[in-house]
Amino acid sequence: MFGIGFAELAVIVVIAILVFGPDKIPDMARQIARLLHQVRNLANNARDDLRGELGPAYQDLELRDLDPRRIVSKQIQEALAEIEEEEARAKAPKPLLAGEKPPYDDQST
């Protein structure tokens, strides 16, 4: 969770108990949970509003798709896929035209 391991989480809990006291920790945990819930709802509403404004072509849009690193990565992957398709088409045997003789291989057995 957030790149925090068990040891780091235990240290944070101990410091929180020392600073705030054991009687305030449950109330603070509830407040943090409410805050995270509100932030999640805000992000989901923003995503839904963006999808609604962009129209049906973007119904599968996710907010993480707007990350510039993902956009560049996606463009590079699409370009590489097109290059691979072109290479595969170039290597594919071409059909013979009507009346054309197939190539002769004198090295074949």
C-alpha positions as CSV (number, residue, x, y, z in Angstrom):
1,M,0.0,0.0,0.0
2,F,1.6,3.3,-1.2
3,G,5.0,1.5,-1.2
4,I,4.9,1.2,2.6
5,G,6.0,-2.1,4.1
6,F,4.9,-3.6,7.4
7,A,7.8,-2.2,9.3
8,E,7.2,1.3,8.2
9,L,3.5,1.0,8.9
10,A,4.3,-0.2,12.5
11,V,6.6,2.8,13.1
12,I,3.9,5.2,11.9
13,V,1.3,3.5,14.2
14,V,3.7,3.8,17.2
15,I,4.4,7.4,16.5
16,A,0.7,8.2,16.1
17,I,0.0,6.6,19.4
18,L,2.7,8.5,21.1
19,V,1.7,11.9,19.6
20,F,-2.1,11.6,19.6
21,G,-2.8,9.1,22.4
22,P,-4.6,5.8,22.1
23,D,-8.0,7.3,22.7
24,K,-7.9,9.6,19.6
25,I,-6.6,7.0,17.1
26,P,-9.9,5.3,16.3
27,D,-11.6,8.7,15.6
28,M,-8.7,9.8,13.4
29,A,-8.8,6.5,11.5
30,R,-12.5,7.1,10.8
31,Q,-11.8,10.6,9.6
32,I,-9.0,9.4,7.3
33,A,-11.3,6.7,5.9
34,R,-14.0,9.3,5.2
35,L,-11.5,11.5,3.5
36,L,-10.2,8.7,1.3
37,H,-13.8,7.8,0.4
38,Q,-14.6,11.4,-0.6
39,V,-11.5,11.6,-2.7
40,R,-12.3,8.3,-4.4
41,N,-15.9,9.6,-5.1
42,L,-14.5,12.9,-6.5
43,A,-12.1,11.1,-8.8
44,N,-14.9,8.8,-10.1
45,N,-17.2,11.7,-10.6
46,A,-14.5,13.6,-12.6
47,R,-13.9,10.5,-14.7
48,D,-17.6,10.1,-15.4
49,D,-18.0,13.8,-16.3
50,L,-15.1,13.6,-18.6
51,R,-16.5,10.5,-20.3
52,G,-19.9,12.2,-20.7
53,E,-18.4,15.3,-22.2
54,L,-16.1,13.4,-24.7
55,G,-18.9,11.2,-25.9
56,P,-19.4,7.5,-26.7
57,A,-16.1,7.1,-28.4
58,Y,-14.3,7.5,-25.0
59,Q,-16.6,5.4,-22.8
60,D,-13.6,3.1,-21.9
61,L,-11.4,6.1,-20.9
62,E,-9.6,5.8,-17.6
63,L,-7.9,8.8,-15.9
64,R,-4.6,6.9,-15.8
65,D,-4.7,6.8,-19.6
66,L,-4.2,10.6,-19.6
67,D,-0.7,10.1,-18.0
68,P,1.8,11.4,-20.6
69,R,4.1,8.4,-20.1
70,R,1.2,6.1,-20.9
71,I,0.3,8.1,-24.0
72,V,3.8,8.0,-25.3
73,S,4.2,4.3,-24.5
74,K,0.9,3.5,-26.2
75,Q,1.9,5.4,-29.3
76,I,5.3,3.6,-29.5
77,Q,3.6,0.2,-29.0
78,E,1.1,1.0,-31.8
79,A,3.9,2.1,-34.1
80,L,5.9,-1.1,-33.4
81,A,2.8,-3.2,-34.0
82,E,2.3,-1.5,-37.4
83,I,6.0,-2.2,-38.4
84,E,5.6,-5.9,-37.4
85,E,2.5,-6.2,-39.5
86,E,4.2,-4.6,-42.5
87,E,7.2,-6.9,-42.1
88,A,4.9,-9.9,-41.9
89,R,3.1,-8.9,-45.0
90,A,6.4,-8.4,-46.9
91,K,7.6,-11.9,-45.9
92,A,4.3,-13.6,-46.8
93,P,4.4,-15.5,-50.1
94,K,2.7,-13.7,-52.9
95,P,0.1,-15.8,-54.9
96,L,0.9,-16.7,-58.4
97,L,-0.8,-14.9,-61.2
98,A,-2.9,-16.8,-63.7
99,G,-0.6,-18.8,-66.0
100,E,2.5,-18.0,-64.0
101,K,4.8,-21.0,-63.3
102,P,5.9,-21.7,-59.8
103,P,9.6,-21.1,-59.0
104,Y,11.9,-24.1,-59.5
105,D,14.3,-25.0,-56.8
106,D,17.1,-27.3,-58.0
107,Q,18.5,-27.6,-54.5
108,S,15.4,-29.3,-53.1
109,T,15.3,-33.0,-52.6
